[in-house]
Amino acid sequence: MIGRRLRIFGTRRTLSSQLLALQLLIIVAVLVVISGLSLAQASATFQREQGLRVQSAAENLAASPTVRQLLASAQPRIRTALQGAVESVRAVSGLDYAQLTDPDGIIVVATDPSRVGQESAAEGAGARTGRSWTGLAETSANTAVSPDASVQSQVPVLDADGRIVGVAIVGREYPSVWERLAQATPDLVIYLAVASVLGAVGSILLARRVKRQTMGMEAGEIVDLVRQRQAMLEGLKEAVVALDPSGRVVLLSRSAHDMLGLDEDGVGRRVEELGLDDRVLDVLRHPSDDGDQLVLTGDRILVFNTV
């Protein structure tokens, strides 16, 4: 009884669609990497540019005669001319907040009233001893860069006698990852569209070139053809040996392997390297179209014919 096996295959994707999918996958991967690099570059640029702005604004606030005169006697939540000074600096500089602290780092005046009475960012604590500081500071308990982080500058405030009476603080809130990504999205969309079009066109042209070289067959059809050829070779009683013009074995059926007594697969090797009898080598290297050629090898008589 001859059994039958039925295989059901889904619709095969064409070579051009496979190349296009691969191209799009590569494009998306590249865009993800570019997005990460863009965010990192944007962060570095933001810190550098805004650092200069907040430092200049903090120095102006610390140098204000009103601040130098009144900060030593300032009390939290008691409005004085200092409130107008910090509001003026924030408005003129276009930054997000301005603050004044006492020598211990406790905020006594701020554009955000909720910050009054709290301790200033620990990163700039050196300003309380006379060293100005500019960098990324946390303005909450969060430890990751988030909207609760800011580019901040802290500058010591000196009175007329040169004593440190407090610290002037000006800052710019750090944009979140989503805000920076939203700003970069229009450019990324344009890059994706252009890259997709170029990738699609390139995939189609490449697929056409490959199909011309494969006589119009798709990848799946080539695989089927190879499988069919292998099945036909395995089913033949006769041995089949194929050589390229340089004498290298490109095809060797199982029957040929057994008849010639080869110990290992000879595909890819030169025919001289197979360890065959001289008469067999002569026939293989100098094929004749005169008909069958009889060759005695070992205890066998082999009949060779060539195409």
C-alpha positions in Angstrom: 0.0 0.0 0.0 1.3 3.4 -0.9 0.7 6.0 1.7 0.2 9.6 0.9 1.0 12.7 2.9 -0.7 15.9 2.2 1.1 19.2 3.1 -0.9 22.4 3.1 1.2 25.6 2.6 0.2 29.1 3.2 0.5 31.8 0.6 4.2 32.3 0.0 5.6 35.8 0.2 7.3 37.1 -2.9 11.0 37.9 -2.9 10.3 41.6 -3.2 8.0 41.5 -0.2 10.6 39.6 1.9 13.3 42.1 0.9 11.0 45.0 1.7 10.1 43.6 5.1 13.8 43.2 5.9 14.6 46.7 4.7 11.8 48.1 6.9 13.0 46.2 9.9 16.5 47.5 9.4 15.2 51.1 8.9 13.1 50.9 12.2 16.1 49.5 14.1 18.3 52.4 12.7 15.6 54.9 13.6 15.4 53.6 17.2 19.2 54.0 17.6 19.1 57.4 16.0 16.2 58.4 18.3 18.3 57.3 21.4 21.3 59.2 20.1 19.2 62.3 19.3 17.7 62.3 22.8 21.2 62.0 24.4 22.5 64.8 22.2 19.5 67.0 22.9 20.0 66.4 26.7 23.7 67.4 26.4 22.8 70.5 24.4 20.0 71.5 26.7 22.2 71.3 29.8 25.0 73.2 28.1 22.9 76.1 26.7 20.5 76.4 29.7 23.5 76.1 32.1 24.9 79.3 30.7 21.6 81.1 31.0 20.9 80.1 34.6 24.4 80.9 35.6 24.2 84.4 34.2 20.7 85.0 35.8 21.9 83.7 39.2 25.0 85.9 39.1 22.8 88.9 38.3 20.4 88.1 41.1 23.3 87.6 43.6 24.8 91.0 42.5 21.6 92.9 43.0 22.1 95.7 45.6 18.6 95.0 47.1 19.4 91.3 47.5 22.8 92.0 49.1 21.3 94.5 51.5 18.1 92.6 52.6 18.8 88.9 52.3 20.6 88.7 55.7 17.5 89.8 57.5 14.9 88.0 55.3 12.3 85.7 57.0 10.4 82.9 55.2 6.9 83.9 54.0 7.3 87.6 54.8 7.1 89.5 51.6 9.7 92.2 51.0 11.5 93.8 48.1 13.3 90.5 47.7 10.2 88.9 46.2 10.1 91.5 43.5 13.8 90.9 42.8 13.4 87.2 42.2 10.3 87.7 40.1 12.1 90.2 38.0 15.0 87.9 37.4 12.8 85.0 36.4 10.7 87.2 34.1 13.7 88.8 32.4 15.6 85.6 31.9 12.6 83.6 30.8 13.6 80.7 33.1 11.3 78.6 35.3 12.1 79.7 38.9 14.4 81.8 41.1 15.1 81.5 44.8 17.0 83.0 47.6 18.2 81.0 50.6 19.8 81.8 54.0 23.4 80.6 54.7 22.1 77.2 55.8 20.4 76.6 52.5 16.8 77.1 53.6 14.7 78.8 50.9 13.3 82.2 52.2 12.1 83.7 49.0 11.0 81.9 45.8 8.9 82.4 42.7 7.1 79.2 43.8 5.7 79.8 47.3 5.5 76.1 48.0 9.3 75.9 48.0 9.7 78.4 50.8 11.0 76.8 54.0 12.5 73.8 52.2 16.1 73.1 51.8 17.8 73.9 48.5 19.2 71.2 46.2 22.2 69.4 47.9 24.2 69.3 44.6 25.0 73.0 45.0 25.8 73.0 48.7 29.2 74.4 47.9 27.7 77.8 47.1 27.1 78.2 50.9 30.8 78.3 51.4 31.6 80.6 48.5 31.9 78.3 45.5 29.4 78.9 42.6 27.9 75.8 41.1 25.9 75.0 37.9 24.6 71.6 36.9 21.7 69.2 37.0 19.9 69.3 40.4 17.0 67.3 41.8 14.2 69.4 43.0 12.2 66.5 44.6 12.8 63.1 46.1 13.1 61.5 42.6 16.5 60.3 41.6 16.0 60.0 37.9 16.1 62.7 35.3 12.4 63.8 35.1 10.3 67.0 35.3 11.4 67.1 39.0 15.0 67.7 37.8 16.3 71.0 36.5 19.4 72.7 35.2 20.3 75.0 38.1 22.9 77.5 39.2 23.7 78.5 42.7 25.8 81.6 43.4 26.7 82.9 46.9 25.4 86.3 47.9 27.9 88.6 49.7 27.0 91.7 51.7 29.0 94.9 51.8 31.5 93.4 54.1 32.1 90.4 51.9 30.3 87.9 54.2 28.1 85.2 52.7 24.5 86.1 53.7 22.8 83.5 51.4 22.6 81.9 48.0 20.9 83.0 44.8 19.4 80.1 42.8 17.9 80.2 39.3 16.8 77.1 37.4 15.2 75.7 34.3 13.1 72.6 34.6 14.5 69.6 32.7 12.1 68.3 30.0 10.9 64.8 30.3 11.8 62.0 27.8 8.3 62.2 26.3 8.5 65.9 25.9 11.9 65.6 24.1 10.6 62.7 22.0 7.5 64.7 21.1 9.7 67.5 19.9 11.8 65.1 17.7 8.8 63.2 16.4 8.1 65.3 13.3 11.7 64.9 12.1 11.6 61.2 12.9 8.4 60.7 10.9 9.9 62.5 7.9 13.0 60.3 8.1 10.9 57.2 8.4 8.8 58.1 5.4 11.8 58.9 3.2 13.7 55.8 4.3 10.6 53.6 3.7 10.2 54.9 0.2 13.9 54.5 -0.6 13.8 51.0 1.0 10.7 50.0 -1.0 12.2 51.1 -4.3 15.5 49.5 -3.6 13.8 46.3 -2.6 11.8 46.1 -5.8 14.8 46.8 -8.0 16.9 44.3 -6.1 14.1 41.7 -6.3 13.8 42.2 -10.1 17.6 41.8 -10.5 17.6 38.6 -8.5 14.6 37.2 -10.4 16.4 37.9 -13.7 19.4 35.9 -12.4 17.1 33.1 -11.2 15.1 32.9 -14.4 12.0 34.4 -12.9 11.7 32.0 -10.0 10.8 33.0 -6.5 12.9 31.9 -3.5 10.3 29.2 -2.6 10.3 27.9 -6.1 14.1 27.6 -6.1 13.9 25.6 -2.9 11.3 23.3 -4.4 13.4 22.8 -7.5 16.5 21.8 -5.4 14.4 19.4 -3.4 12.9 17.9 -6.5 16.3 17.5 -8.1 17.7 15.9 -5.0 14.8 13.5 -4.9 15.3 12.6 -8.5 19.0 11.9 -8.0 18.3 9.8 -5.0 15.8 7.8 -7.0 18.1 7.0 -9.9 19.9 3.7 -10.0 22.6 5.2 -12.2 25.4 7.3 -10.7 25.5 10.9 -11.6 28.7 13.1 -11.4 28.8 16.7 -12.4 32.0 18.7 -12.8 32.6 22.4 -13.5 35.0 23.5 -16.3 37.9 23.5 -13.8 37.3 19.9 -12.8 35.7 20.6 -9.4 32.8 18.3 -8.3 29.5 20.2 -8.2 27.1 17.3 -7.9 27.5 13.7 -6.7 24.6 11.4 -6.3 24.5 8.7 -3.6 24.8 6.0 -6.2 28.0 7.6 -7.6 29.3 7.9 -4.1 28.8 4.2 -3.5 30.0 3.0 -7.0 33.2 5.0 -6.9 33.9 3.8 -3.3 34.3 7.3 -1.9 34.9 7.6 1.9 33.5 11.1 2.2 31.4 13.6 0.3 33.4 14.9 -2.7 31.3 17.9 -3.6 33.4 21.0 -3.8 36.7 19.1 -4.2 38.7 18.7 -7.4 38.3 15.3 -9.0 42.0 14.5 -8.6 41.5 14.7 -4.8 38.9 11.9 -4.7 41.5 9.1 -4.8 40.0 7.5 -7.9 41.7 5.0 -10.3 43.7 6.6 -13.1 41.4 5.2 -15.8 38.3 6.7 -14.0 40.1 10.0 -13.6 41.0 10.0 -17.3 37.4 9.5 -18.3 36.1 12.2 -16.0 38.7 14.7 -17.0 38.5 13.9 -20.8 34.9 13.0 -21.5 34.0 11.6 -24.9 30.8 11.9 -27.0 31.6 8.6 -28.9 29.2 6.6 -26.8 29.6 4.4 -23.7 33.1 3.9 -22.2 33.8 0.8 -20.2 36.1 1.1 -17.2 37.3 -1.7 -15.0 37.8 -0.5 -11.4 38.3 -3.0 -8.6 35.8 -5.8 -9.1 33.4 -3.7 -11.1 32.9 -2.7 -14.7 31.5 0.8 -14.9 29.9 2.2 -18.1 30.5 5.9 -18.5 28.5 8.2 -20.8 28.8 12.0 -20.8 26.6 15.0 -21.5 
